[in-house]
Amino acid sequence: MADATGLAEKIKRAALEAQGASRPVRLCFGEVISEEPLKINVEQKMILGEAQLLLSRNVTDYVISAEVDWETGEQGGGAGETACERHSHRISGQKQIMIHNALKPGDEVILIRQQEGQKFLVLDRMGGKP
């Protein structure tokens, strides 16, 4: 029985060593230090450039299509011209909306290191900053 226990321990140790050697995916934290070109300082150990970064939609500008239905408040003014009388506008239907979400210097980000450590996915910003 002692041989079986020793063998089981050796198998466990070998499995842990193999996992460590493969450098599995790892969560990291960083701070954006440059917007153009994009550079991120990861855990104050290394600076990553654009070639090493994969950006999720959470950290990029993008356009979405949204259904809108609203009416503007009444506006008026001017020198009594017809175009300046009180009026409102109805806005409805599908509209394209730009979401400005690109990274800025000082943003704190969450990154996932790809297995083997060659690329980093910038997943999202840390909470607390708009």
C-alpha positions in Angstrom: 0.0 0.0 0.0 2.9 2.3 0.7 4.1 2.0 -2.9 0.6 2.9 -4.2 0.6 6.1 -2.0 4.0 7.0 -3.1 3.1 6.5 -6.8 -0.1 8.7 -6.3 2.0 11.5 -4.8 4.5 11.3 -7.7 1.6 11.5 -10.2 0.1 14.5 -8.4 3.5 16.3 -8.3 4.1 15.6 -12.0 0.7 16.9 -12.9 1.3 20.1 -11.0 4.7 20.6 -12.6 3.3 20.1 -16.0 0.6 22.6 -15.4 3.1 25.2 -14.1 5.3 24.6 -17.1 2.5 25.2 -19.6 1.9 28.7 -18.2 -1.9 28.5 -18.2 -4.1 31.6 -18.6 -3.6 34.1 -15.9 -5.5 37.2 -14.7 -3.4 40.4 -14.6 -3.9 44.1 -13.8 -2.5 47.1 -15.5 -2.7 50.8 -16.1 -2.9 52.5 -19.5 0.2 54.8 -19.8 -0.3 55.8 -23.5 -3.3 56.1 -25.8 -1.5 56.5 -29.2 0.2 54.1 -29.5 -1.6 52.1 -26.8 0.7 51.0 -24.0 -0.2 49.3 -20.7 2.0 48.9 -17.7 1.2 45.5 -16.2 1.6 45.1 -12.5 4.5 47.5 -12.7 6.7 44.7 -14.1 6.4 45.1 -17.9 5.0 47.5 -20.5 2.9 46.0 -23.3 2.5 47.5 -26.7 -0.2 47.3 -29.3 1.3 44.1 -30.9 0.8 42.2 -27.6 -2.7 43.5 -26.9 -6.1 42.1 -27.9 -8.9 44.5 -27.1 -12.4 43.4 -26.1 -15.3 45.6 -27.2 -15.5 46.8 -23.6 -12.4 48.9 -24.2 -12.9 50.2 -27.7 -15.0 52.7 -29.5 -17.8 51.1 -31.5 -21.1 51.7 -33.2 -24.4 50.1 -32.3 -27.8 50.2 -33.8 -30.5 51.3 -31.3 -34.3 51.8 -31.5 -35.2 55.3 -30.3 -38.4 57.1 -29.7 -38.4 60.5 -28.2 -39.5 64.1 -28.7 -37.3 67.1 -28.1 -38.5 69.8 -25.7 -40.0 72.9 -27.3 -37.5 75.4 -28.4 -37.9 78.9 -29.6 -36.3 82.3 -29.8 -34.7 84.5 -32.3 -36.1 87.7 -34.0 -39.6 86.5 -34.6 -38.9 84.6 -37.8 -41.0 81.6 -38.6 -38.0 79.2 -38.2 -37.5 80.5 -34.6 -41.0 80.0 -33.3 -41.6 77.4 -30.6 -41.4 73.9 -32.0 -40.3 70.3 -31.1 -38.9 67.4 -33.1 -39.9 63.8 -33.0 -37.0 61.3 -33.3 -37.8 57.6 -33.8 -36.7 54.5 -35.5 -33.3 52.7 -35.7 -30.4 55.0 -35.3 -26.6 54.4 -35.3 -25.0 55.4 -32.0 -21.3 55.7 -31.4 -20.1 54.4 -28.0 -16.9 56.2 -27.0 -15.2 53.6 -24.8 -11.5 53.6 -25.9 -8.8 53.4 -23.3 -7.3 56.6 -21.9 -4.1 57.1 -19.9 -4.7 56.4 -16.2 -7.4 53.8 -16.9 -6.9 50.7 -14.7 -7.6 47.5 -16.6 -8.1 43.8 -16.2 -6.1 41.6 -18.6 -6.0 37.9 -19.3 -2.6 36.5 -20.3 -3.0 34.0 -23.2 -1.5 30.6 -22.5 2.3 30.8 -23.2 2.2 34.5 -22.4 2.5 36.0 -25.9 -0.7 38.0 -26.0 -2.9 39.7 -23.5 -6.6 40.3 -23.8 -7.7 43.6 -22.3 -11.0 42.5 -20.8 -12.4 45.6 -19.1 -11.7 48.6 -16.9 -11.6 48.3 -13.2 -14.6 49.8 -11.5 -14.6 53.3 -10.0 -13.7 55.4 -13.1 -16.2 56.4 -15.7 
